[in-house]
Amino acid sequence: MEFLNSSLGMWLLSSVVLTGGAAVIQQVQHNFQIREQNHRQLVNHVFEINNRLDNMEFLLRRATTVGEAKKALEGLFKSIYPLTPELQNRSLSSLYFTVYSLIPPSRQNRADEAIELVRQLADSEYALQSRAETAPLTEPDRTQFEKLIRACKAVQRDISITRSE
């Protein structure tokens, strides 16, 4: 006890406390920065996904031919009108995979559902590839695409963005 009350003891004790306190503060700050970066990335991905789904839905409503439907569904593979240029050439599936890694485990099952819906949408789009561009788009095809896009949008709404989690 006498050593801790001496000048050398106080200096040693204060340097240990200061160093430890600075390390804790630095770790807290680092964790905060990572959370903020992940949140920004999640926001960018969610906005890009919503933008693509909205564009596909809008263009598909106006499509009368298979070629126009193919053009409407290009958003599955790249963004026609990107909100974030670095996400332009990423597929909708890869955007959802990133979102999956950024959301809490309690919501990851909804991201799994979205990925499955995008896979079904891509399979349906692939079926269009063998048809002539000028062939009329059938109402069952349009209905199927619109149903899948609406389902994706519904799941997307459930993957809400909150800072508390």
N, C-alpha and C positions, 0 to 999 in steps of 0.2 A: 504494500500500500504506500510505503514511503517513497518507492521508486516512481509510482504513478503521480505522486504529488510534486515530484521534482521537475525542474525545467525540461530535462531530457525526456522524462516520462510523459509529460503533458504534450510535448512536441510529437513524440512517437504516437501517442493515443490520438491526437488531433489529426495527424496525417493519415492514420488508418481510417478514421471516421470520415474524413473528407474524401479520400480515395474511394471508399466503399459507397458513400453517398453519391459521388459523381458517376460511378459505374451504374448505380441503380437508375439515376436520372437519365443517363445516356441510353440504357436499355429500354426504359419507358418511352423515350422519344423515338427510338428506332421502331419499336412496335407500333406506335401511333402512325409513323410515316408509312409503314407497310400497309396498315389498315386503310389509310387514306388512298394510297396508290391502288390497292385492290378495289376499293369502292369506285374510284374514277374509272378504272378498267371495266368494272361491272356495268356502270352507267353507260359507258360508250358501247359496249356489246349489246345491252338491252335496247338502247335506242336504235342501233343498227338493225337488230333483228326485227323490231317493230316497224321500222321504215321499210324493210324488205317485204314483210308480210303485207303491209298496207299497199305497197306498190304492186305486188303480185295480185292482190285482191282487186284493186282498181283496174289494172290492165286486163285481167281475166274477165271482169264484168263486161268489158267492151269488145272482147275477142269474138270474132265470128268464124275465123278459120283456124286450122291446126297450127299454121305458121304463127299467127298472132298469139295463140295459146302458148306455143313454145317460147316466144319472146317474153310473154308475161311471166313464165316460170324460170327465166334465166336467173332470177333472184335466189334460186336454190344454190347456185354455184358461184355467183359474183354479184356485186351490187351494181345496178344500172345507174342509180343516183346515190352515191355513198355519202353518208353523214361524216364518216371518219375515213379519210383516204387510205390509211394503213389497213383498214378492214375490207376494202373494196374487193379484193381478189380471194377472200376467204369464203368458203362454202358456209351455208347456213348450219350444217351439221358441226363444222369446226367451231363456229361461234357458240353453239350450245355446249360443246365440250368445254370450252373455256368458262362459260357461265357456270357449268356444273362444278368446276374446281373453285369458283369464287363464292358460291353460296353455302350457307350452313347445311350440314347433313340432313336436317329436318325437311329441307325443301329439294333435296337432290332427286327424290323420286319423281317430282314434277318435271325436272329437267330430263330425266330418263324418258318420260312420256313424250316430251317435245321432240327428243331425238328420234324416237320411234315414229312419230307422226311425220317428221321430215323424211325419214327413210321411205315411208309409204308414199309420200308426195313425190319423191324422186323416182320410185318405181313406176308410179302412174305417168310421170313425165317421160320416162324411158319408153313406155308403151306408145307414146305419141311419135317417137322418133321414126318409126317405120311407116308412118302415114304421110301422104303427100301434103306439102305446105298449103296448097290451095284447097284441100278438102275441108268441108264445113265442120266446125266444131259441134259435136253432138251435145244435146242437153244433158244426157247422163254423165258425159265426161266433165262438162262444166260444173254440174252439181257435185260430182265427186271431188274435183279440185277445190271448189269453194268450201265444201264441208271440211276437208282436211286443213285448209288455211284457217277457217274459223276455229277449228279445234286447237290449232297451234296458237292462235291468238288468245284463246281462253286459258290455255296452260301458261302462256307467257304472262298473262295478268296475275296468275297465282304465284309466279316467281317474283314477288315484290322486292323492292330494294329498300332496306332499312339499315340504318347505321347501328341500331342497338344490338343486332345479332352478330 
